[in-house]
Amino acid sequence: MRANPLGATVPQQPGMSRRLHRVGDLIRSELSTLFLNSLRDPRVKLASVSRVEVSSDLRWAKVRVSVLGSEQDRELCILALEGARGFLRSRLAASLHLRAVPELRFELDRGAEYSEKITRLLKDSELLEDDLLLEDGDD
């Protein structure tokens, strides 16, 4: 991995050019700003853009969104973002100065949820291990 000017690391993936990574990072940065400042939908208030993957022809961008809250909150957030897709795309066109702005596709990023689950399992296993050590000490 290497660092890019925006501060994010650029993974070395086959078929992904440096330009695609730069465009993805620019879209991620601009969408994050738009989420905070321009979208007034309360369903989007706990959302953050975690990653953007851009197709090689720059026709579409898969936007991974991390959302805090219940499963229903997450689904409602994605629906709200899908509804605001045209607005977001027009704002991206005005600020990014690309020849063509990719079509946005929003998906839930469950990385934080997975990470929390792993952490919980590790803590549970440590508690179990501590209980076993205490039982062995009583003998």
Contacts in CASP RR format, 6 or more apart in sequence:
PFRMAT RR
TARGET T0000
AUTHOR 0000-0000-0000
METHOD contacts of the structure
MODEL  1
MRANPLGATVPQQPGMSRRLHRVGDLIRSELSTLFLNSLRDPRVKLASVS
RVEVSSDLRWAKVRVSVLGSEQDRELCILALEGARGFLRSRLAASLHLRA
VPELRFELDRGAEYSEKITRLLKDSELLEDDLLLEDGDD
1 9 0 8 1.000
1 10 0 8 1.000
1 11 0 8 1.000
1 12 0 8 1.000
2 9 0 8 1.000
2 10 0 8 1.000
2 12 0 8 1.000
3 9 0 8 1.000
3 10 0 8 1.000
4 10 0 8 1.000
4 21 0 8 1.000
4 22 0 8 1.000
4 25 0 8 1.000
6 25 0 8 1.000
6 26 0 8 1.000
6 29 0 8 1.000
8 25 0 8 1.000
8 28 0 8 1.000
10 18 0 8 1.000
10 21 0 8 1.000
15 56 0 8 1.000
17 56 0 8 1.000
20 54 0 8 1.000
20 56 0 8 1.000
20 58 0 8 1.000
23 54 0 8 1.000
23 58 0 8 1.000
23 98 0 8 1.000
23 102 0 8 1.000
24 52 0 8 1.000
24 53 0 8 1.000
24 54 0 8 1.000
24 61 0 8 1.000
25 52 0 8 1.000
26 96 0 8 1.000
27 52 0 8 1.000
27 54 0 8 1.000
27 61 0 8 1.000
27 63 0 8 1.000
27 92 0 8 1.000
27 96 0 8 1.000
27 102 0 8 1.000
28 49 0 8 1.000
28 51 0 8 1.000
28 52 0 8 1.000
28 63 0 8 1.000
30 91 0 8 1.000
30 92 0 8 1.000
30 95 0 8 1.000
30 96 0 8 1.000
31 49 0 8 1.000
31 52 0 8 1.000
31 63 0 8 1.000
31 88 0 8 1.000
31 92 0 8 1.000
32 48 0 8 1.000
32 49 0 8 1.000
34 88 0 8 1.000
34 91 0 8 1.000
34 92 0 8 1.000
35 44 0 8 1.000
35 47 0 8 1.000
35 48 0 8 1.000
35 49 0 8 1.000
38 87 0 8 1.000
38 91 0 8 1.000
39 80 0 8 1.000
39 84 0 8 1.000
39 88 0 8 1.000
41 80 0 8 1.000
41 84 0 8 1.000
43 73 0 8 1.000
43 76 0 8 1.000
43 77 0 8 1.000
43 79 0 8 1.000
43 80 0 8 1.000
44 77 0 8 1.000
44 80 0 8 1.000
44 81 0 8 1.000
44 84 0 8 1.000
46 67 0 8 1.000
46 68 0 8 1.000
46 69 0 8 1.000
46 73 0 8 1.000
46 77 0 8 1.000
47 65 0 8 1.000
47 66 0 8 1.000
47 67 0 8 1.000
47 77 0 8 1.000
47 81 0 8 1.000
48 65 0 8 1.000
48 66 0 8 1.000
48 67 0 8 1.000
49 63 0 8 1.000
49 64 0 8 1.000
49 65 0 8 1.000
49 66 0 8 1.000
50 64 0 8 1.000
50 65 0 8 1.000
50 66 0 8 1.000
50 109 0 8 1.000
50 111 0 8 1.000
50 112 0 8 1.000
51 63 0 8 1.000
51 64 0 8 1.000
51 109 0 8 1.000
52 61 0 8 1.000
52 62 0 8 1.000
52 63 0 8 1.000
52 64 0 8 1.000
53 61 0 8 1.000
53 62 0 8 1.000
53 64 0 8 1.000
54 60 0 8 1.000
54 61 0 8 1.000
54 62 0 8 1.000
54 102 0 8 1.000
55 61 0 8 1.000
55 102 0 8 1.000
58 98 0 8 1.000
58 100 0 8 1.000
58 102 0 8 1.000
59 100 0 8 1.000
59 102 0 8 1.000
59 103 0 8 1.000
60 102 0 8 1.000
60 103 0 8 1.000
60 104 0 8 1.000
60 105 0 8 1.000
61 102 0 8 1.000
61 103 0 8 1.000
61 104 0 8 1.000
61 105 0 8 1.000
62 105 0 8 1.000
62 107 0 8 1.000
63 81 0 8 1.000
63 104 0 8 1.000
63 105 0 8 1.000
63 106 0 8 1.000
63 107 0 8 1.000
64 107 0 8 1.000
64 108 0 8 1.000
64 109 0 8 1.000
65 77 0 8 1.000
65 78 0 8 1.000
65 81 0 8 1.000
65 106 0 8 1.000
65 107 0 8 1.000
65 108 0 8 1.000
65 109 0 8 1.000
66 108 0 8 1.000
66 109 0 8 1.000
66 111 0 8 1.000
66 112 0 8 1.000
67 73 0 8 1.000
67 74 0 8 1.000
67 77 0 8 1.000
67 78 0 8 1.000
67 108 0 8 1.000
74 108 0 8 1.000
78 106 0 8 1.000
78 107 0 8 1.000
78 108 0 8 1.000
81 88 0 8 1.000
81 106 0 8 1.000
82 106 0 8 1.000
85 104 0 8 1.000
85 106 0 8 1.000
86 104 0 8 1.000
88 104 0 8 1.000
89 101 0 8 1.000
89 103 0 8 1.000
89 104 0 8 1.000
92 98 0 8 1.000
92 101 0 8 1.000
93 101 0 8 1.000
END
